[in-house]
Amino acid sequence: MCIHVAGQTHIMRSTLKNLMARLDPLKFKRIHRSTIVNLDRIIKATPLQKGEFMLDLDCDEKLKVSRNYRQEIKLYLDEI
């Protein structure tokens, strides 16, 4: 897997499930079967069709939240 941090990409041999178990669940959420996001980096969430979201991050990246993970992200967005 590839981990993107501060403009650098690091390669790690692990599964996303194992990585999620090691991360703070209050700070990191899975948003797609292949993507985990640091919640502190989200600056904007735009609803899309079919209940999905597009997240704008503070590093000028855009990430799509899949329908399978939308409920958890929606709960987080409702809290902030």
C-alpha positions in Angstrom: 0.0 0.0 0.0 1.0 3.6 -0.5 0.8 6.2 2.3 0.9 9.8 1.3 2.3 12.2 3.9 3.6 15.8 3.5 4.0 15.4 -0.2 5.9 12.2 0.0 4.7 8.6 -0.8 5.8 5.7 1.4 5.3 2.1 0.5 4.2 -0.3 3.3 3.4 -4.0 3.3 0.1 -4.3 5.2 -3.6 -4.3 4.7 -5.8 -1.3 5.1 -7.6 -3.2 7.9 -4.4 -3.7 9.8 -3.4 -0.1 9.3 -6.8 1.1 10.5 -6.4 -0.9 13.7 -3.2 1.0 14.4 -4.6 4.5 13.7 -6.7 6.7 16.0 -10.3 6.1 15.0 -11.2 9.7 16.0 -8.7 11.1 13.6 -8.7 8.7 10.6 -11.7 7.2 8.7 -11.9 4.9 5.8 -13.8 6.5 2.9 -13.3 3.9 0.2 -12.2 0.3 0.0 -8.7 1.6 -0.9 -8.6 5.0 0.9 -8.2 6.2 4.5 -8.3 10.0 5.2 -7.0 12.1 8.1 -10.1 14.0 9.2 -8.1 17.0 10.2 -7.2 17.6 6.5 -10.8 17.9 5.3 -11.7 21.5 4.5 -14.9 21.0 2.5 -17.4 18.2 1.7 -19.6 18.3 -1.3 -22.6 16.0 -1.6 -22.7 14.0 -4.9 -25.4 11.9 -6.5 -26.3 8.5 -5.0 -25.3 9.6 -1.5 -21.6 10.0 -2.1 -19.4 12.9 -1.1 -16.3 14.6 -2.6 -13.9 15.7 0.1 -11.5 18.7 -0.5 -8.3 18.4 1.5 -6.0 21.2 2.6 -3.3 19.8 0.3 -5.4 20.6 -2.8 -6.4 16.9 -3.2 -10.0 15.7 -3.8 -11.2 12.3 -2.6 -14.4 10.6 -3.2 -16.3 8.9 -0.4 -17.9 5.7 -1.6 -21.5 4.8 -0.7 -20.3 2.0 1.5 -18.5 4.5 3.8 -20.8 7.5 3.5 -22.7 7.0 6.7 -19.7 7.2 9.0 -18.4 10.3 7.1 -21.8 11.9 7.2 -22.0 11.4 11.0 -18.5 13.0 11.3 -19.5 15.9 9.1 -22.7 16.5 11.1 -20.6 16.8 14.3 -18.3 19.5 13.0 
